[in-house]
Amino acid sequence: MTPLFQIRNLSVDVPGRRLLHGLNLDLPQGQMIALIGHNGSGKSTLLKALARQIPSAGHVAFEGRALSDWPARDLARRLAFLPQSPPPAEGMTVRELTALGRYPWHGALGRFGPADDAAVDAAIHECGLDPFATRLVDTLSGGERQRAWLAMMLAQQAGTLLLDEPISALDIAHAVEVLSLVRRLCRTQGLSAVIVLHEVNMAARFCDHIVALKGGRLAMQGTPADLMQAEALQAIYGLPMEVLRRADGQPVTVPA
């Protein structure tokens, strides 16, 4: 199967500093993929490069086609990106925010048709937001707001979601709610998701594939089982980690 992303010798520079150092890796299709690592390891930089939000050197192919060759509208129909701090949605209802996801399909001045309305309705329903459709986004809880942004991405009908720290400002209950929703979408709708996460236990619990960065370089990639090893965790985070087993067999890690 063609990789979702094929990354070869990817580097990103800012004045006086290199953020990514010649990354080489393939990301699989149809999976929930976590990007993990300590602060400043390059996770968000890599995600932004994959979303074509920042300049980079090297080669990235998306769905077998060079990322640089995708026309902007075609790319937006296949790839949806949610930054760590989404723009304000002041005065917008959940339905209005969700409807913004239809922009790649008809532009700013295009008329909404039945297919657009159906896509918006389906996205709101899929994200469990039917009771909130007419509510202002600003009046929602943090978890509800994140689900509203996910609804916008679903209305976009892109096959791949790129999420930059979607649970960083959420309490544990809402974090589990959001990650459970993304995992369900991947499994029931065949979507792919690449997610920047700080919480390693959440990554191991919800994701299918793990990519760990350290200092802008690849530290490891593999399954959650590959990650949840004391040696691998110490190599990634630079401190001794202990791996414990819950009653259900799920591994969890704590500093040793």
CORLIN-V688278 format. One record per residue. RES is the residue in one letter. SS is DSSP state (2 for helix, 1 for strand, 0 for the rest). OMEGA is omega in radians with two decimals (NA if undefined). D_CENTER is the distance of its C-alpha to the mean C-alpha in whole Angstrom. Layout:
RES;SS;OMEGA;D_CENTER
RES;SS;OMEGA;D_CENTER
This chain:
M;0;3.10;21
T;0;3.10;20
P;0;3.01;17
L;0;3.02;13
F;1;3.00;13
Q;1;-2.99;17
I;1;-3.11;17
R;1;3.05;20
N;1;-3.09;22
L;1;3.09;19
S;1;3.07;20
V;1;-3.13;19
D;1;2.90;22
V;1;-3.09;23
P;0;3.07;27
G;0;-3.06;28
R;1;3.03;25
R;1;-3.08;23
L;1;3.07;19
L;1;-3.02;18
H;1;2.98;21
G;1;-3.11;22
L;1;3.03;19
N;1;3.08;19
L;1;3.04;17
D;1;3.06;16
L;1;-3.04;13
P;0;3.09;14
Q;0;2.98;13
G;0;-3.12;13
Q;0;3.03;11
M;1;-2.98;8
I;1;3.10;8
A;1;2.92;8
L;1;-3.07;9
I;1;3.12;12
G;0;-3.12;15
H;0;3.09;17
N;0;3.14;17
G;0;-3.11;17
S;0;3.11;16
G;0;-3.08;14
K;2;-3.11;11
S;2;3.10;10
T;2;3.12;13
L;2;-3.13;11
L;2;3.14;8
K;2;3.09;10
A;2;3.11;13
L;2;3.12;11
A;0;-3.12;10
R;0;3.13;14
Q;0;-3.12;14
I;0;3.09;16
P;0;-3.14;19
S;0;3.06;19
A;1;-3.07;22
G;1;-3.07;22
H;1;3.00;21
V;1;3.02;17
A;1;3.08;18
F;1;-3.09;15
E;0;3.05;17
G;0;-3.11;20
R;1;-3.14;20
A;1;-3.09;20
L;2;-3.12;17
S;2;-3.11;20
D;2;-3.11;22
W;0;2.95;20
P;0;-3.01;21
A;2;-3.10;19
R;2;3.10;20
D;2;3.14;19
L;2;-3.14;16
A;2;3.09;15
R;2;-3.13;16
R;2;-2.97;14
L;1;3.13;11
A;1;-3.07;9
F;1;3.07;7
L;1;-3.12;7
P;0;-3.13;9
Q;0;3.11;10
S;0;-3.13;13
P;0;3.12;13
P;0;3.13;17
P;0;3.07;19
A;0;-3.06;20
E;0;3.08;24
G;0;-3.11;26
M;0;3.00;24
T;1;3.10;23
V;2;3.14;21
R;2;3.13;22
E;2;3.09;22
L;2;3.14;19
T;2;-3.11;18
A;2;3.10;20
L;2;3.11;19
G;2;-3.12;16
R;2;-3.08;19
Y;2;-3.11;20
P;2;-3.05;19
W;2;3.14;22
H;2;3.12;25
G;0;-3.04;24
A;0;-3.04;25
L;0;-3.11;29
G;0;3.13;28
R;0;3.01;30
F;0;3.07;28
G;0;-3.13;29
P;2;-3.14;29
A;2;3.10;26
D;2;3.12;24
D;2;-3.13;25
A;2;3.13;24
A;2;3.12;21
V;2;3.13;20
D;2;-3.12;22
A;2;-3.13;21
A;2;3.11;17
I;2;-3.13;19
H;2;-3.11;21
E;2;-3.12;18
C;0;3.07;16
G;0;-3.04;19
L;0;-3.14;20
D;2;-3.13;23
P;2;-3.06;26
F;2;-2.98;24
A;0;-3.11;24
T;0;3.11;26
R;0;3.02;25
L;1;-3.12;24
V;2;-3.10;21
D;2;-3.10;22
T;2;-3.08;24
L;0;3.00;21
S;0;-3.13;20
G;2;-3.14;17
G;2;3.11;16
E;2;3.10;17
R;2;3.12;16
Q;2;3.09;12
R;2;3.08;13
A;2;3.08;15
W;2;3.07;12
L;2;3.08;10
A;2;3.08;14
M;2;3.14;14
M;2;3.11;11
L;2;3.10;13
A;2;3.08;16
Q;0;3.11;15
Q;0;3.04;15
A;0;-3.13;13
G;0;-3.09;12
T;1;3.11;9
L;1;3.04;5
L;1;-3.03;3
L;1;-3.11;3
D;1;3.12;5
E;0;-3.07;7
P;0;-3.12;7
I;0;-3.00;10
S;0;-3.09;12
A;0;-3.04;15
L;0;2.99;15
D;0;-2.99;18
I;2;-3.12;18
A;2;-3.14;19
H;2;3.08;16
A;2;3.10;13
V;2;3.13;15
E;2;-3.10;15
V;2;-3.13;11
L;2;3.07;10
S;2;3.11;13
L;2;-3.14;12
V;2;3.13;9
R;2;3.13;11
R;2;3.12;14
L;2;3.12;12
C;2;-3.04;11
R;2;-3.08;15
T;2;-3.10;17
Q;2;3.11;16
G;0;3.12;15
L;0;2.95;11
S;1;3.12;9
A;1;3.04;5
V;1;-2.93;4
I;1;3.00;3
V;1;-3.14;6
L;0;3.02;9
H;0;-3.01;12
E;0;-3.03;14
V;2;3.13;15
N;2;3.06;16
M;2;3.12;13
A;2;-3.12;12
A;2;-3.10;15
R;2;-2.96;15
F;2;-2.97;12
C;0;-3.13;11
D;0;-3.03;13
H;1;-3.07;12
I;1;2.97;12
V;1;3.14;12
A;1;3.10;14
L;1;3.05;16
K;1;-3.14;19
G;0;3.12;20
G;0;3.13;18
R;1;3.12;19
L;1;3.11;18
A;1;3.05;19
M;1;2.91;18
Q;1;-3.11;16
G;1;-3.10;17
T;0;3.02;17
P;2;3.11;17
A;2;3.07;21
D;2;-3.13;21
L;2;-2.98;19
M;0;3.03;21
Q;0;-3.07;24
A;2;-3.11;26
E;2;-3.14;26
A;2;-3.12;23
L;2;3.11;22
Q;2;3.12;25
A;2;-3.11;24
I;2;-2.97;20
Y;2;3.04;21
G;0;3.04;25
L;0;-3.12;26
P;0;3.13;28
M;1;3.10;26
E;1;3.13;27
V;1;3.14;26
L;1;3.11;27
R;1;3.03;27
R;0;-3.13;27
A;0;-3.13;29
D;0;3.12;27
G;0;3.14;26
Q;0;3.11;23
P;1;3.02;23
V;1;-3.11;22
T;1;3.08;23
V;1;3.04;24
P;1;-3.11;26
A;0;NA;29
